[in-house]
Structure formats: structure tokens, C-alpha cells
Amino acid sequence: MDLFEQIEWANWKNLKDAEKEILLHQLLMYFVPPTIEVNTIELVNFELYGIKCRTFELELNGELFVFIPGNNEAILGWNLGAEGLRAHELLGFDVEHLAKNTFKTTLTNEAIDSAAEWNEAEMSYDLTSLEGISDYINEHTTDLRKVKIPAMFVQKYALPAGTEFLGIFDTVTGTFEGEIEQFFPHEKQICEKLFPRLSAAESLSWSFPKTLLEKDKFYLEFLPESDYYFVYSHSDCTHAELKLSLKREGFSLLSEDQWEFAVGAGTRRLFRWGNELLIQENESGRHIKSKMDGANMFGIVIDTQRDRYELTSNPTAIKLTQKGSNQSSLIEEMLPLSTYFTSDHVILPEQKLGPTDYLYRKAILIEN
């Protein structure tokens, strides 16, 4: 087998660790530009919903990436409607009633039809019936297709658009850890905004801002339930300008096909973590949430807050979503987290990409 055959997922998972290490060093030599600093290479096991991948996690220019094997015949997209999902969740059975009864994982169409008689219509789609929900799902997911996906190095965590990660600022000690030379010119301005002079009355109602943006200078984002900010440099940019900037560094954005494969591994499931959509405040709900928020089967982490879009190389193919005020059903709320969800959101050529609205993920494609 040649290099490209060995880094196909079907072959990659059968290789020994030593063989994988040899291949990785060849990939780093031939496909990663010498201007990119490579550090901390580690073989790691990732697993999600029974799908396992032993692959590399490594630092490129101080940022975490994972190696994702290729697939020459990946099946992507969705046309199966609500198949596999838990019908009693989709149709909104009362939670207390549900707790007292045992349901199958999916109900039959006959059971759904009878349940629909007492559920009130909610939207233009008939989201009180399994058929209506299936139509909604099929129309909001990408078409079923077979595609060739190259092996690739993919950034583990997506970044706010127009930013580069600099480090972490501790609001308790007022100290910064990271790229100090890039942080230092903005330190005074940041501290003035985070530690303003307040009267006694003002201090009672003041709290740290969730985000802090000074265009073309810096961007800060508060970590929930912590005392820390992630600190980024910021450069206002359009989609085309971002792509050009990444190309100069030796990176690119993922295509829609590549994004869907990196997120769901081409599995025939609507959601990467399984079929559970109703997340309750109990041990089961916390377990589902941990699967949603954690690394997937390739080791990448996908944002689940539904407050930002994630960019692909195509400005008309945007993934994830920002929550709307008219999402009244479970499937409307959760479908944007589907691997195959397609948004009708389009980025205009002259539009600047705000870091509070968009995320992007760097990649290096292994193509011949």
C-alpha cells in the first residue's frame, strides 16, 4: 500500500502504533509547512457511540489538532427523516407521565398517529406527527451522497472568527499566561475594562462581561463557571479575507463534506452522540450532555451552545446556528446540532465576521 492507502480509515485502524508513528512523521514532513511549529505529539484513543479511533493529537503553532484518516467512499447527508430517534421525545409526551411508563426506543407509526390526535399543531410543518417531523428533518439536512474525503489535520476546538488564541487571563490575580509579547500592548486597556472604578452602589450590580471586543486589537471570552477569560488577538475580516489569511499560514477551512465527515465519521445517524434529544436534569441527562460536549470519535469538539455559526470554505454552506426565538419544538431546538444540518444562513461577500457570531476551524488537507 502507498501512503494515501495506509491513511484510509479502513486501513489506518489496523496499523500498529509504530507504523502509525512512521506515517505521521512522513505526513508532517511532506504536508505541514516548515513555518508551522509542531509540538507535543501523542497517540490517543477516542470513542463515541461505539466508534473508536486511535489517532494522533498534536500541537501546531501551539494549538491542538487531531489527525483524521481519510475515506474514499464516505456516505454523507440524510434522507431518513426521524428514523432512529425517540418518538416519545419528539412528540412531547409529558415527562412525569413518561417516567411512570416504559416506551420502546422508537414507537410504531400506528402509535404515533393516535398520539398526534391530542397534540396541537405548532408550526407550518406538522411537528405533532412523525411524518411532519420527518419532512422537517429531511428539508433541513444535506442531500444523501457518496464523497471522497482526504485525510486531514483538523483543529480540535473552533476559534471565534477573526481571532488567534493568545492565552488565559485570571480575573482573581490579574495575571496573563500565554503569548505575553502580543498581550502586553493591550494589557492596560483590558484591565481598565475588566476592573473599572466603581462606586459602592455600582459595584453591587457589576459583573464581568461575557465578551470584550476591541476591533483589530483583541477579543476576550469569559469561561462560564470560572474566573478566567480566553484572550485572542483580533483582525476584522470577511470570509474571503479569512480564507486568504489561513492559506498564507498553511491552513484552510474544511469544505461542507469534510466538516460533516470530521463531525460524524460518515455514520448513518443524525446525531453523532446517539438518538437521545431530551436532556433532563438527572444522571442520564448529564451523561448525554457529556457526550454532546466532549470530543467525538476523531477527537474534535463541536460547540453545542447554538449561539454561533461555524464556517466552512463555502460562504453559502454554514454549519450550526444561532438560536431563534421561534423554536418551540424539540426537533427545531436540537436539529442544528445534527451532523447533517444545513442552515439557510448566507454570508455576504463584504460582510465582516464578528467573533460573537461565527466560529472557524483550521485544517491541513492531505491530498495528492
C-alpha positions as CSV (number, residue, x, y, z in Angstrom):
1,M,0.0,0.0,0.0
2,D,1.2,3.5,-0.7
3,L,1.0,6.4,1.8
4,F,-2.5,7.5,0.8
5,E,-3.9,4.0,1.1
6,Q,-2.4,3.5,4.5
7,I,-4.1,6.7,5.9
8,E,-7.5,5.5,4.7
9,W,-9.6,4.8,7.9
10,A,-10.3,1.2,6.9
11,N,-6.5,0.5,6.8
12,W,-5.4,3.0,9.4
13,K,-7.3,1.3,12.3
14,N,-5.5,-2.0,11.6
15,L,-2.0,-0.5,11.8
16,K,0.3,-0.9,14.7
17,D,1.3,2.2,16.8
18,A,4.9,2.1,15.4
19,E,3.5,2.0,11.8
20,K,1.3,5.0,12.6
21,E,4.2,6.9,14.0
22,I,6.2,6.4,10.9
23,L,3.3,7.6,8.7
24,L,2.7,10.6,10.9
25,H,6.3,11.8,10.5
26,Q,6.0,11.4,6.7
27,L,2.8,13.5,6.7
28,L,4.4,16.2,8.9
29,M,7.4,16.3,6.6
30,Y,5.5,16.5,3.3
31,F,2.3,18.3,4.1
32,V,2.9,20.6,7.0
33,P,4.7,23.8,6.0
34,P,8.1,24.2,7.8
35,T,6.9,27.6,9.1
36,I,4.4,25.7,11.3
37,E,5.9,24.6,14.6
38,V,5.0,21.1,15.7
39,N,4.9,20.1,19.3
40,T,3.5,17.5,21.8
41,I,2.6,14.6,19.6
42,E,0.5,11.9,21.4
43,L,-1.4,8.8,20.3
44,V,-4.8,9.0,21.8
45,N,-7.9,6.7,21.8
46,F,-11.2,8.4,21.0
47,E,-14.6,6.8,21.1
48,L,-18.2,7.9,20.6
49,Y,-21.3,5.7,20.3
50,G,-19.2,2.6,19.9
51,I,-17.0,4.0,17.1
52,K,-13.3,4.0,18.1
53,C,-10.3,5.7,16.5
54,R,-6.7,5.6,17.8
55,T,-5.1,8.6,16.3
56,F,-2.7,11.5,17.0
57,E,-3.4,14.7,18.9
58,L,-0.7,17.3,18.4
59,E,0.1,20.9,18.7
60,L,0.6,23.1,15.6
61,N,1.7,26.6,16.4
62,G,0.6,26.0,20.0
63,E,-2.9,24.9,19.0
64,L,-4.4,21.4,19.4
65,F,-5.1,19.4,16.2
66,V,-6.1,15.8,15.6
67,F,-5.3,13.6,12.7
68,I,-8.4,12.3,10.9
69,P,-7.9,9.4,8.5
70,G,-9.4,9.7,5.0
71,N,-12.4,7.8,3.4
72,N,-12.7,7.4,-0.3
73,E,-16.3,6.3,-0.1
74,A,-17.9,8.3,2.7
75,I,-21.7,8.4,2.8
76,L,-22.9,11.8,4.0
77,G,-26.2,13.6,4.2
78,W,-29.6,12.4,5.4
79,N,-32.9,11.3,3.9
80,L,-34.4,9.1,6.6
81,G,-36.4,11.6,8.5
82,A,-36.9,10.8,12.1
83,E,-35.7,7.2,11.8
84,G,-33.9,6.0,14.9
85,L,-35.0,8.9,17.0
86,R,-37.1,8.5,20.1
87,A,-40.6,9.3,19.0
88,H,-42.0,9.9,22.5
89,E,-39.4,12.7,22.9
90,L,-40.1,14.3,19.5
91,L,-43.9,14.3,20.2
92,G,-43.6,15.9,23.6
93,F,-45.1,13.3,25.9
94,D,-45.3,14.6,29.4
95,V,-42.1,14.0,31.3
96,E,-43.8,12.8,34.5
97,H,-46.1,10.6,32.6
98,L,-43.1,9.2,30.7
99,A,-41.2,8.4,33.9
100,K,-44.1,6.2,35.0
101,N,-44.2,4.2,31.8
102,T,-41.9,2.2,29.7
103,F,-41.6,3.0,26.0
104,K,-39.8,1.3,23.2
105,T,-36.8,3.3,21.7
106,T,-39.0,4.2,18.7
107,L,-42.8,4.0,18.5
108,T,-44.7,2.4,15.6
109,N,-46.4,4.7,13.1
110,E,-49.8,3.5,14.5
111,A,-48.9,4.7,18.0
112,I,-47.7,8.0,16.6
113,D,-50.9,8.6,14.6
114,S,-53.0,8.0,17.7
115,A,-50.8,10.3,19.8
116,A,-51.0,13.0,17.2
117,E,-54.8,13.4,17.6
118,W,-54.4,15.1,21.0
119,N,-51.2,17.1,20.2
120,E,-51.8,20.6,19.0
121,A,-50.2,21.9,15.8
122,E,-47.2,24.2,16.4
123,M,-45.7,25.4,13.1
124,S,-46.2,25.3,9.4
125,Y,-44.7,21.9,9.5
126,D,-46.9,19.4,11.3
127,L,-44.5,18.8,14.1
128,T,-47.1,16.9,16.1
129,S,-46.8,13.9,13.8
130,L,-43.8,11.7,13.0
131,E,-44.4,12.3,9.3
132,G,-44.3,16.0,9.7
133,I,-41.2,15.9,11.8
134,S,-39.5,13.6,9.2
135,D,-40.4,16.1,6.5
136,Y,-38.9,18.9,8.6
137,I,-35.7,16.9,9.2
138,N,-35.2,15.9,5.5
139,E,-35.7,19.5,4.3
140,H,-33.1,20.9,6.9
141,T,-30.4,18.4,6.3
142,T,-27.9,17.9,3.4
143,D,-28.6,15.5,0.5
144,L,-27.6,11.9,0.7
145,R,-24.3,11.5,-1.3
146,K,-21.1,9.5,-1.6
147,V,-17.9,11.6,-1.5
148,K,-14.1,11.2,-1.2
149,I,-12.7,12.7,2.0
150,P,-8.9,13.2,2.3
151,A,-7.0,12.5,5.5
152,M,-6.5,15.8,7.3
153,F,-5.2,17.5,10.4
154,V,-8.2,19.3,12.0
155,Q,-8.2,21.8,14.8
156,K,-9.7,20.3,17.9
157,Y,-11.5,23.4,19.1
158,A,-13.1,26.0,16.8
159,L,-12.0,29.6,17.2
160,P,-14.0,32.8,17.2
161,A,-13.9,34.3,13.7
162,G,-11.1,36.7,13.0
163,T,-9.1,35.7,16.1
164,E,-6.0,33.8,17.1
165,F,-5.7,32.4,20.6
166,L,-3.1,34.2,22.8
167,G,-3.7,32.8,26.3
168,I,-5.7,32.9,29.5
169,F,-6.3,35.9,31.8
170,D,-7.0,35.2,35.5
171,T,-9.5,37.8,36.9
172,V,-8.6,36.9,40.5
173,T,-4.9,37.5,40.3
174,G,-5.0,39.8,37.2
175,T,-2.3,37.8,35.6
176,F,-2.0,36.5,32.0
177,E,-0.5,33.2,30.8
178,G,0.3,32.8,27.1
179,E,1.8,34.9,24.3
180,I,2.9,37.8,26.6
181,E,4.5,39.9,23.9
182,Q,1.2,40.1,22.0
183,F,-0.8,40.6,25.1
184,F,1.3,43.3,26.7
185,P,0.4,46.2,24.3
186,H,-3.3,45.7,25.3
187,E,-2.9,44.9,29.0
188,K,-3.7,48.4,30.3
189,Q,-6.8,48.8,28.1
190,I,-8.1,45.3,29.1
191,C,-7.6,45.8,32.8
192,E,-9.4,49.2,32.6
193,K,-12.4,47.5,31.1
194,L,-12.4,44.4,33.4
195,F,-11.6,46.4,36.6
196,P,-13.4,49.7,36.3
197,R,-13.5,52.2,39.1
198,L,-16.9,51.8,40.6
199,S,-18.9,53.4,43.4
200,A,-20.1,51.2,46.3
201,A,-23.6,51.2,44.7
202,E,-22.3,50.4,41.2
203,S,-20.1,47.5,42.5
204,L,-23.2,45.7,43.8
205,S,-24.7,45.2,40.4
206,W,-21.5,45.0,38.3
207,S,-20.3,41.7,36.8
208,F,-17.7,40.7,34.3
209,P,-18.8,41.0,30.7
210,K,-19.3,37.8,28.8
211,T,-17.2,39.0,25.9
212,L,-14.9,42.0,25.3
213,L,-14.1,43.1,21.8
214,E,-11.8,45.9,20.6
215,K,-11.8,45.5,16.8
216,D,-8.4,44.8,15.2
217,K,-6.8,44.6,18.6
218,F,-8.2,41.9,21.0
219,Y,-11.2,39.8,21.9
220,L,-11.9,38.2,25.3
221,E,-14.4,35.5,26.1
222,F,-15.4,34.6,29.7
223,L,-15.3,30.9,30.6
224,P,-18.6,30.1,32.3
225,E,-18.3,29.0,36.0
226,S,-14.7,30.1,36.2
227,D,-12.5,33.1,36.9
228,Y,-10.8,33.1,33.5
229,Y,-11.0,34.7,30.1
230,F,-9.7,33.3,26.9
231,V,-7.7,36.0,25.2
232,Y,-7.4,36.4,21.5
233,S,-5.9,38.8,19.0
234,H,-8.5,40.2,16.6
235,S,-8.5,41.2,13.0
236,D,-11.7,42.2,11.3
237,C,-12.2,40.2,8.2
238,T,-14.6,38.9,5.5
239,H,-15.0,35.2,4.7
240,A,-12.6,35.7,1.7
241,E,-10.0,37.5,3.8
242,L,-10.1,34.8,6.4
243,K,-9.5,32.1,3.8
244,L,-6.6,34.1,2.3
245,S,-5.1,34.6,5.8
246,L,-5.3,30.9,6.6
247,K,-3.8,30.0,3.2
248,R,-0.8,32.2,3.9
249,E,-0.2,30.3,7.2
250,G,-0.5,26.9,5.5
251,F,-4.1,26.1,6.7
252,S,-7.6,26.1,5.1
253,L,-11.2,25.8,6.1
254,L,-13.0,22.5,5.8
255,S,-15.5,22.0,3.0
256,E,-19.0,21.1,3.9
257,D,-18.3,17.4,3.1
258,Q,-15.1,17.4,5.1
259,W,-16.8,19.1,8.1
260,E,-19.6,16.6,8.1
261,F,-17.2,13.7,8.0
262,A,-15.0,15.2,10.7
263,V,-18.0,15.6,12.9
264,G,-19.9,12.4,12.3
265,A,-17.4,10.0,10.7
266,G,-19.9,9.2,8.0
267,T,-22.1,7.1,10.3
268,R,-25.8,6.7,9.4
269,R,-27.0,8.6,12.4
270,L,-28.5,12.0,12.5
271,F,-26.6,13.0,15.7
272,R,-23.1,12.0,16.5
273,W,-23.7,11.0,20.1
274,G,-26.8,8.8,19.5
275,N,-30.6,9.2,19.4
276,E,-31.2,11.0,22.7
277,L,-32.5,14.5,22.3
278,L,-34.4,15.2,25.6
279,I,-31.8,16.3,28.2
280,Q,-33.2,16.2,31.7
281,E,-31.7,17.4,35.0
282,N,-30.7,13.9,36.1
283,E,-27.8,11.5,35.8
284,S,-29.0,10.3,32.4
285,G,-29.2,13.9,31.1
286,R,-25.8,14.7,32.4
287,H,-24.4,11.6,30.7
288,I,-25.9,12.7,27.3
289,K,-24.7,16.2,27.8
290,S,-21.1,15.0,28.4
291,K,-21.2,13.0,25.1
292,M,-22.5,16.1,23.3
293,D,-20.0,18.5,24.7
294,G,-17.0,16.1,24.7
295,A,-14.6,15.0,21.9
296,N,-16.1,12.9,19.2
297,M,-14.8,9.7,17.7
298,F,-11.9,11.6,16.0
299,G,-11.2,13.8,19.0
300,I,-12.7,17.1,17.8
301,V,-15.0,19.2,19.9
302,I,-18.1,20.8,18.4
303,D,-19.8,23.8,20.0
304,T,-23.3,23.0,21.4
305,Q,-24.3,26.4,22.7
306,R,-26.3,27.2,19.5
307,D,-25.3,30.8,19.7
308,R,-22.7,30.9,16.8
309,Y,-22.4,29.5,13.3
310,E,-19.3,27.5,12.2
311,L,-17.8,28.4,8.9
312,T,-16.8,26.1,6.0
313,S,-14.9,27.0,2.9
314,N,-18.2,27.9,1.2
315,P,-19.9,31.1,2.5
316,T,-23.2,29.6,1.5
317,A,-22.7,26.4,3.4
318,I,-22.7,27.3,7.1
319,K,-23.0,24.8,9.9
320,L,-24.6,25.0,13.4
321,T,-26.8,28.0,14.1
322,Q,-27.8,30.9,16.3
323,K,-30.9,30.2,18.4
324,G,-34.1,31.8,17.1
325,S,-37.0,33.0,19.2
326,N,-39.5,30.8,17.3
327,Q,-38.1,27.4,18.1
328,S,-40.9,25.9,20.0
329,S,-40.4,22.1,19.5
330,L,-37.6,19.7,20.5
331,I,-36.6,18.9,16.9
332,E,-36.3,22.6,16.0
333,E,-34.1,23.2,19.0
334,M,-31.9,20.2,18.6
335,L,-31.6,19.6,14.8
336,P,-28.9,22.4,14.4
337,L,-26.6,20.1,16.3
338,S,-27.1,17.3,13.7
339,T,-24.0,16.3,11.7
340,Y,-26.0,16.9,8.5
341,F,-27.9,20.1,9.4
342,T,-27.9,22.7,6.7
343,S,-28.5,26.3,7.5
344,D,-30.2,28.8,5.2
345,H,-27.8,31.5,6.5
346,V,-25.6,33.0,3.9
347,I,-22.5,35.2,4.3
348,L,-22.3,38.2,2.0
349,P,-19.0,38.9,0.2
350,E,-18.4,42.3,2.0
351,Q,-19.7,41.1,5.4
352,K,-17.3,41.2,8.4
353,L,-17.3,38.1,10.6
354,G,-18.0,39.0,14.2
355,P,-16.3,36.7,16.8
356,T,-19.6,36.5,18.8
357,D,-21.5,35.3,15.7
358,Y,-19.1,32.9,13.9
359,L,-16.5,30.2,14.6
360,Y,-13.9,28.8,12.3
361,R,-11.7,25.7,12.4
362,K,-8.3,25.3,10.8
363,A,-7.3,22.3,8.8
364,I,-4.5,20.9,6.7
365,L,-5.6,18.5,3.9
366,I,-3.6,15.5,2.9
367,E,-4.2,15.5,-0.9
368,N,-2.1,14.3,-3.8
